[in-house]
Each structure stands twice: as structure tokens, then as C-alpha cells.
Amino acid sequence: MPVQASATVVDLWSSFPDTQGDNGFYALGYNGTTYREIEDGGTRLFFTPANVWTIPYLWQTASEWVYMHPNDGINESAEDAVLGYRVGESAIYDISGQFWQQGGYTYHYIKQNNFVLWDTNLPGGETRAFNLSSVLLAKDDMLYFGVGSNGPDTNDWGHLKGAISWTSGTDNAVPEPATMALFGVGLAGLFLRRRMA
């Protein structure tokens, strides 16, 4: 009997984590090589207890935006502010929303693991939408929504809102590697049978 397909939508703002890993989301700093979890600074707020302008921090605002401030690179190595999402199931995903750059001029991006799906340079005061459809994601892939550091500029205030959606069920299933291998063996058998006939 076929499995009934069901649509799932995850809103980036309402699913913002209270602690690291809630709803599959993580508040991260990224130095160009390594992602690290930022310390929990309170209710839906993440920052390393220090001068907040010199470290990345993220929090859920009251107005449906996730606030993201990268490390300005003055006292420490520059780090992007990143909202990470661990994919819960293999499927075809749609990712839509927008970045709003309140101050400064910074690089914004969306990555699947280390692959850039979308990016833009965004001046202060501007908003830019993203709409990625039919993105094939495997279970435990990471999606990274990042606001890049712009050197010593302490005004790199990035904001993010959007949603990740997919359909669970047989109509949208992504074949597992073992299934694909079995399919390949079957095709090879058919090919050999035709050649011998």
C-alpha cells in the first residue's frame, strides 16, 4: 500500500533554537574553515560572553527576523554568523525567504554542506530574496544560512527570515544508495540478457 505523502514547512524564525540542536537548528560561527557552536546566552540568544561586537551572535527578534551579527575581526579572527540546519530526511526541498542588511555591506549565502547554493553582496538598508526550488538534500546534510564578516565594520547587522519545505512520502522519496545499487544490478542483467539473445 503506498505511503500517503505529507508536506512539512519549517519556519526559520519560529523554529529558531532555544538550545543548540532544537528543531535541527544550530547557532554557529564560521572562520572560513570550521563551524563552531556559539555559547547559549539566554532565551533564543547565542553569543560568547564578551564584547558582543567582536564575536558572532544570533537571536530571535520579536519581529519574525533572525538577527545575525558576524565577528568584526578587530580583536579576534573574523567569523561569519551562521544559522545551521541539519536535514532530517532525504527529500527534495524548497528554500525561500530573504536577507535584510541593516548596516554595513556584507556577503550573504546559503550552503549545502560546503557547496554554495545562493549568495549575494548586500549593502546596508537593502533586502534581497532567495527562492531555491527542488534542492536534493540527503539526511544529515547541513544547510548553512550565513552573514559574512566585513573586516572591522561593527555595523554588519544581518537579518534573515524564510522557510524550508519538503514533502514526505513515496512521491518525493530519494533513493538510498543500496536501492540505487540494486537498480544498477538489474539494469546490467537486462543489458546482458539482450546481448545474449
N, C-alpha and C positions, 0 to 999 in steps of 0.2 A: 504494500500500500504506500503511495507516495507521501512524503512528509509535507505538511502544509507550510508554505513559505510565510515568513513574518518579517515585517520591516522594523528596523531599530534605528533610532536617531539619538545621538549623544550630543548634547549642547555643551560647548566648551566652557561657558560661564557657569551654568547651574551644576555641572559635573566637576568643577574645579575642586581639587582635593583639600580636605581638612588636614590630613596627614599624608605623607608620601605613599603613593600607590592606590589611594582611594579612587574607585571608579576607573582604574587603569591609568591614572594621570600622575605625573611627577613634575615638580618644580626643579629646574636644573640650571646649572651654569655650564658653559661650554667655552673652552680656551682654544679651540681650533683643532684639538686632538682628542680631548677627553671630556665626557659629560660627567658631572658630579651632582649629587643631590644636595640642594641648598637646605640649610637648617630650618626647622619649623620655628617660626617667630610668633605664633599665635593663631587665632581662628582664621583659617583660609589666608594665611600670610606666611611667606617664606623669605628669610634673609639671614645672612650671617650676622650675629650681633656685633656691630661695628659701625663705623661711619657709613650710613646706608648709600651714600653716593659713590662709594668706592668698591662696592660688591654688587653682584646681580641680585635682584629681588623681584618677586611676583606676588600679587594678591588679587583677590576677587573684589572688585569695586561694587558699589551699590547700584550701578547703572548698566549692568549687563556687559561690561567690558572686563577683560582680564588685563590688569596693569602689569607691564613688564619693563624693568629698568636694568640695562646691562651695566657691567663694571666699566667705569670710565677710564681705567688703565693708568690712573695717576699714582696711586700708592702700591698697586699690585698689577700683575699681568691682566690685560683686558680679557673679559669673559662676556659672551652673549648671555642674555636672559632667555631661557627656553622652557616652553611647556611641552612635555613629552607625553605621548600616549602609547601604551602597549596594546597592540591589536589582540583582541580576544578570540577571534576565529578567522579562518581563511575564507575570504569572500571578495566580491567586487564592491568597492567603496566609492562614495561621493563625498567630497570635502569642499565645503563652501563657507564663505564668511568675508571678513575684511580686517585689515590692519589700519589703525589710525595713528599717525605720528604726531604727538602733541608738541614736542620740541626737538631741536637738533636736526640732523639729517643722517639717517641710518639705513642699513641694509636689513631687509626682512626676508624671511624664507620659510619654506615648508620642505622637509626632507622625509624620505622613506629610508630609514637606516642612514646610509651615507650618500644616498642619491638625491640630488635636488629636484623636487617636483615643480617648484614655483619659487621665484624670487623677484625682488624689486628693490630699488633705492628710493626711499621715500622722504621728501623734505618735510620739515615741521609744518603742522597745520593741514596736512593733506591726508586723505583716506584713499585706500586702494583695495578693491575687491578681488577675491580669488574664487574660482569655481572649477574644481578638478573633478571630472566625472569618469567613472569606470576605471578606477585605480585598483589594480590587483594587489591585494595585501595578504600575506600569509600570517598564520597565528604566531604571535610573539614578535612580529615586526614592530619597529618603533617608528612612530610619526613624531617629527620634531617641528614645532612652531617657534621660530627664533627671531629675536630682535638683536641685531649686531651692535657691538660697541663702536663708538665713533671717537676713538682716541680720548683726549682729555675733556671732551664735551660732557658736562654733567647734566645736560638737558635732553638726553636721549630717552625721552618718555614714550615708549611704545604701548599701544593698546590693541587688544585682539578680541574679536568675537566671531562665532561661527558654529558649525555643526559638522559632525561626521555621521554618515548614514550608510546603511547596507541592508540587504535582505538575506535572512537566514532561510535555509531550506534547499531542496534538491534543485530548484530552478536556478539558483545562484551559487551552487557548490563549486569549489575549486578543487580539482582532482589532487589527491595526495600522491606523493612520489611512488608509493607501492602500486597504486592504481594505474598510474601512467606507465610503469614498467610492465605490468601485466598486459596493458593495452598494446604496448610495443611488441611484446612476445606474440600476441595474437595476430598483429599485422604481419610480422615476419613469417608466421606459419601460413597465412593466406598467400603471401608472396611466393613462398617456396612451393606451395601446392599448385599455384598457377604455372610456375616454371616447369614443374614435373609433368603437368598434364599435356 
